[in-house]
Amino acid sequence: MEMKKRVSLELRNRNPDQVVELVVDNCRSSDGEVEGLTGEYTELEILSMVNVGLTSLSKLPSLPKLRKLEVSDNTISGGLDTLAEKCPNLTYLNLSGNKIKELSTIEVLQNLKNLKSLDLYNCEVSTLDDYRESVFELLPQLTYLDGYDQEDNEVPDSEAENDDDDEAGPHGDDDDDDDEDEDEDDEEGSEGDEEEVGLSYLMKEGIQDEEDDGDYVEEEEEDEEDEEEDGDVDAAGVQGEKRKRDPDDEGDDDDDE
């Protein structure tokens, strides 16, 4: 895809001055120059043009807020002096995989006073003797070269994540989200406690009901025993009456004879 068309597609119905980050990797520049970008991208902070066939940055428009520029895997061999004029606030520049052969080519980067990180790996210049010492001496404002500082300490994760944090929005928003999450957790915890209390109460009620049922059964058994005893007493009384009546009945029978 042509670079102009890709830039237009990446607008996604936005105005150029609303774009903060623009990635047009792996498209094609028709003449080796930056195409489709204009000075209207006044809010652009991150620009990535990896492997697009660039040979020069001379047609890069003025991007006063640009902080990060990715132009690795192109065929840029010079013309870096335009960066200080058009991107004065640049802090990160990735030129790895380009045709930079001499230290003199990057000497013009001294004018980028805010430049903290520079990548030149896979460039011929990185094979020179004392390459790292020479670059740090030539560009004293640098903190990291090819991902490492002068003491060979790797770029900390916090440094690498700064751009992601900026894109995510103000830190205050994240704090608010954390607070909301904590509130939700508290509410869920209280609901869980209420459920546990409710279950405990129901279990106690169930146990009490079982005990009451047991008492009721025992009372029924006792009532049945009482009824049986009363039945026995009544039966005994009937038999007694029969025994009492028998002699009389016999007497009556004798009289009749």
C-alpha positions in Angstrom: 0.0 0.0 0.0 1.2 3.5 -0.8 2.3 5.6 2.1 -0.2 8.5 1.3 -3.1 6.1 1.3 -2.0 4.4 4.5 -1.7 7.7 6.3 -5.2 8.7 5.1 -6.6 5.4 6.3 -5.0 5.8 9.7 -6.8 9.0 10.3 -10.0 7.0 10.9 -12.4 9.9 10.4 -10.3 12.1 12.7 -8.8 15.5 11.9 -5.0 15.5 11.7 -4.7 17.7 14.8 -6.5 15.0 16.8 -3.9 12.3 16.1 -1.4 11.6 18.9 0.0 8.4 17.6 0.5 7.3 14.0 1.8 3.9 12.8 2.3 3.4 9.1 4.8 0.5 9.1 5.4 -1.7 6.1 3.7 0.5 3.5 5.6 2.0 0.5 7.0 5.4 -0.1 7.0 6.0 -3.9 10.1 8.2 -3.9 11.9 7.4 -0.7 10.6 10.5 1.1 7.9 11.0 3.8 4.5 11.2 2.1 1.1 12.1 3.3 2.2 13.8 6.5 1.6 17.6 6.8 2.1 20.3 9.4 -1.5 19.8 10.4 -0.5 16.9 12.7 0.3 19.4 15.5 -0.5 17.0 18.3 1.4 14.0 17.0 3.7 12.6 19.7 4.6 9.1 18.4 5.3 8.3 14.7 6.3 4.9 13.4 7.5 4.4 9.8 9.2 1.1 9.9 10.2 -0.6 6.6 8.5 1.9 4.3 11.5 2.4 1.9 12.6 5.8 3.2 16.0 7.1 2.0 15.7 10.5 3.6 13.8 12.5 6.2 14.2 15.8 4.5 10.4 16.1 3.7 9.3 15.3 7.3 6.9 18.1 8.2 7.2 20.2 11.4 6.0 18.1 14.3 6.6 20.2 17.4 5.2 17.7 19.9 6.8 14.6 18.5 8.6 12.6 21.2 9.2 9.2 19.7 10.3 8.5 16.1 10.6 5.0 14.7 12.2 4.7 11.3 14.1 1.4 11.5 14.6 -0.9 8.6 14.8 1.8 5.9 17.7 2.9 3.8 18.3 6.3 5.4 22.0 7.4 5.0 21.9 11.0 6.0 19.8 14.2 6.2 19.3 13.9 9.9 20.0 17.6 10.5 16.3 18.3 9.7 15.2 16.6 12.9 16.4 19.3 15.3 14.5 21.9 13.4 11.2 20.0 12.8 11.1 17.8 15.9 12.9 19.8 18.7 11.2 17.8 21.5 12.3 14.3 20.3 13.4 12.1 23.1 13.6 8.7 21.4 15.0 8.0 17.9 15.3 4.5 16.4 17.5 4.4 13.3 18.4 0.7 13.5 18.8 -1.2 10.2 19.6 1.9 8.1 22.6 2.8 6.0 24.4 4.9 8.5 28.1 4.3 8.2 30.0 7.2 9.9 29.8 8.9 13.2 29.7 12.2 11.4 26.3 11.3 10.1 24.8 11.4 13.6 26.9 14.3 14.8 24.0 16.7 13.9 21.9 15.0 16.5 23.7 17.1 19.1 21.1 19.8 18.4 18.4 17.5 19.8 18.8 18.6 23.3 16.0 16.4 24.7 17.2 13.2 23.0 17.7 10.5 25.7 17.6 7.2 23.7 19.1 6.4 20.3 19.1 3.0 18.5 21.7 2.3 15.8 22.0 -1.5 15.9 22.3 -3.2 12.6 23.8 -0.1 11.2 27.3 -0.2 9.8 28.4 2.5 12.2 27.8 0.1 15.2 30.7 -2.1 14.0 33.3 0.7 14.5 35.9 0.3 17.2 34.9 2.0 20.4 31.5 2.6 18.9 29.6 3.0 22.2 32.2 5.2 23.9 32.4 7.4 20.8 28.6 7.9 20.5 28.2 8.8 24.2 31.1 11.3 23.9 29.6 12.7 20.7 26.1 13.0 22.1 26.4 13.7 25.8 22.7 14.3 26.2 22.1 10.5 25.6 21.2 8.2 28.4 20.7 5.0 26.4 22.3 3.7 23.2 20.8 0.5 21.7 18.9 -0.1 24.9 21.8 0.3 27.4 23.3 3.1 29.3 27.1 3.8 29.6 27.4 1.3 32.4 25.7 -1.4 30.3 22.5 -1.3 32.3 19.4 -2.1 30.3 16.6 0.4 29.9 14.3 -0.2 32.9 10.8 -1.4 32.2 9.4 1.8 33.8 11.2 3.9 31.1 9.9 1.6 28.3 6.3 1.8 29.7 6.2 5.6 30.0 4.8 6.0 26.5 2.1 3.4 27.2 1.1 5.2 30.4 0.8 8.5 28.5 -1.4 6.9 25.9 -3.6 5.3 28.5 -4.5 8.8 29.9 -3.8 10.7 33.1 -2.8 8.8 36.1 -5.7 10.2 38.0 -8.1 8.2 35.9 -6.3 5.0 36.7 -6.4 5.8 40.4 -10.2 6.4 40.1 -10.6 3.1 38.4 -8.6 1.4 41.2 -10.8 3.1 43.8 -13.9 1.9 42.0 -12.5 -1.6 41.9 -11.8 -1.5 45.6 -15.3 -0.3 46.3 -16.7 -3.1 44.3 -14.6 -5.6 46.1 -15.8 -4.2 49.4 -19.4 -4.4 48.3 -18.9 -7.9 47.1 -17.2 -8.8 50.4 -20.1 -7.3 52.5 -22.7 -9.2 50.3 -20.7 -12.4 50.9 -20.7 -11.8 54.7 -24.5 -11.2 54.6 -25.0 -14.4 52.6 -22.9 -16.3 55.2 -24.9 -14.8 58.1 -28.1 -15.7 56.3 -27.0 -19.3 55.7 -25.9 -19.6 59.3 -29.3 -18.4 60.5 -31.1 -20.7 58.2 -29.0 -23.6 59.3 -29.7 -22.8 63.0 -33.4 -22.5 62.2 -33.3 -25.9 60.4 -31.6 -27.5 63.4 -34.1 -25.9 65.8 -37.0 -27.2 63.6 -35.5 -30.7 63.7 -35.2 -30.5 67.5 -38.8 -29.3 67.7 -40.0 -32.1 65.5 -38.1 -34.5 67.7 -39.9 -33.1 70.8 -43.2 -33.4 69.0 -42.5 -37.0 68.1 -41.6 -37.8 71.7 -44.8 -36.1 72.9 -46.8 -38.2 70.5 -45.1 -41.3 71.7 -45.8 -40.4 75.3 -49.5 -39.7 74.5 -49.7 -43.1 72.8 -48.2 -44.8 75.8 -50.7 -42.9 78.1 -53.6 -44.0 75.9 -52.4 -47.7 76.0 -52.1 -47.5 79.8 -55.7 -46.1 80.0 -56.9 -48.9 77.7 -55.3 -51.5 79.9 -57.0 -49.9 83.0 -60.4 -49.9 81.3 -60.0 -53.5 80.2 -59.1 -54.5 83.8 -62.2 -52.6 85.1 -64.4 -54.4 82.6 -63.0 -57.8 83.6 -63.5 -56.9 87.3 -67.1 -56.0 86.7 -67.6 -59.3 84.9 -66.2 -61.2 87.8 -68.4 -59.3 90.3 -71.5 -60.0 88.2 -70.8 -63.7 87.7 -71.6 -64.7 91.3 -74.8 -62.7 91.3 -75.8 -64.2 88.0 -75.1 -67.6 89.4 -77.3 -66.8 92.4 -80.1 -65.7 90.3 -79.8 -68.9 88.4 -80.1 -71.0 91.6 -83.2 -69.1 92.7 -84.8 -69.9 89.4 -84.1 -73.5 89.9 
